[in-house]
Structures are given as structure tokens and as C-alpha cells.
Amino acid sequence: MPDGLSDKAEKVYNALKQSGFTTEDKMITAEKVAMLAKLPKGMAISGLQELEAKGFAKRKAREKAAGYYLIK
């Protein structure tokens, strides 16, 4: 697991990694990330944004909801 992440970003990273959301064809919405990581949606989004800013996750805009996946 990457160093220097907040607790919420670590939970989000672990949830994505363990569930296999590691490629663009396997993306997940922020709402589902919140359920997997057992965090409120706002905290899950904050964790996703932190992972994206540090280069560990990617956000892809889609028609209804953006999808997220790990890239490292």
C-alpha cells in the first residue's frame, strides 16, 4: 500500500484493490466505493480525490456517474 495516505484514502485504496477495480473496464462509482469502504459518501469522495491527486487512482467521466479505478 502507498505511504503517506490519510486513513480515509487508505480505506478507499484497500476497498478498490481487494475488489479488483484496477482497470478502466472495471470501474466503480463513488457511491459504491463508500459502501465497500464503509465510509460516508463525502469521506469516500475525499479519499478518491486524494488518491487521484497522488497518482494512485483515475477518474473517468461517464454519462450518469463518474467511474474510478486504481492505476498503481
N, C-alpha and C positions, 0 to 999 in steps of 0.2 A: 504494500500500500504506500502511496506517496506521503512524504513527510511534509509537515507544516500546514496541515489542513485543520479547519475548525471541526468541532465534534459533529455538527450537522452535515458538513461536507463529507466527513469520514463515513457517516451512516449512509448517506446517499451513494457514495462511491461503492461501499460494500454491497448495498442492495442491488445496484446495477451490475456489478461484477458477478455476484452469486447467481443472479437471474439470467445472465448471459446477454445483456444488452450492450454488446461491444462492436456492433457493425451497423452501418446505415440501414440495412434491410431489417434489422431488429432494433427498432426504436420504441421508446415509451414516453407517454405524456407525463407532465409534471404531477398531475393528479394521481396517477398510478404509482409514480415514484414515492409520493407522500405515503400512500398505503403500504408499499413494500418496506420503506424505511421506518414506518410507524412514527412519522413526524407530521405536524400540521402543514398544510399546503404551502403557506408562506415561508416556513423554515426550509421546506424541501426545495422551493424555488431559489431561495437564497443559497443553499448548498450547491444546487445545479449551476447557478451563476458563478460561484466561487470556483467550481471545477472547470467551468468553461474559461474563465479569466486566466486560470493557471495552466490551461492547455491539456487538461485531462478528459474533458467531455466536449461534445459538439452539439449544437442546437440547429435543427433543420426546420424551417418554416414550412407548414403544410396547410391545406385548406381549412381544417377545423381547429386543430391544436398543434402546437409545435412538438416535435419529437426530439428526444435526447438519447445519446449513446456515448459510451466511453471510447476514447481513441488511444489511451495509453494503459 
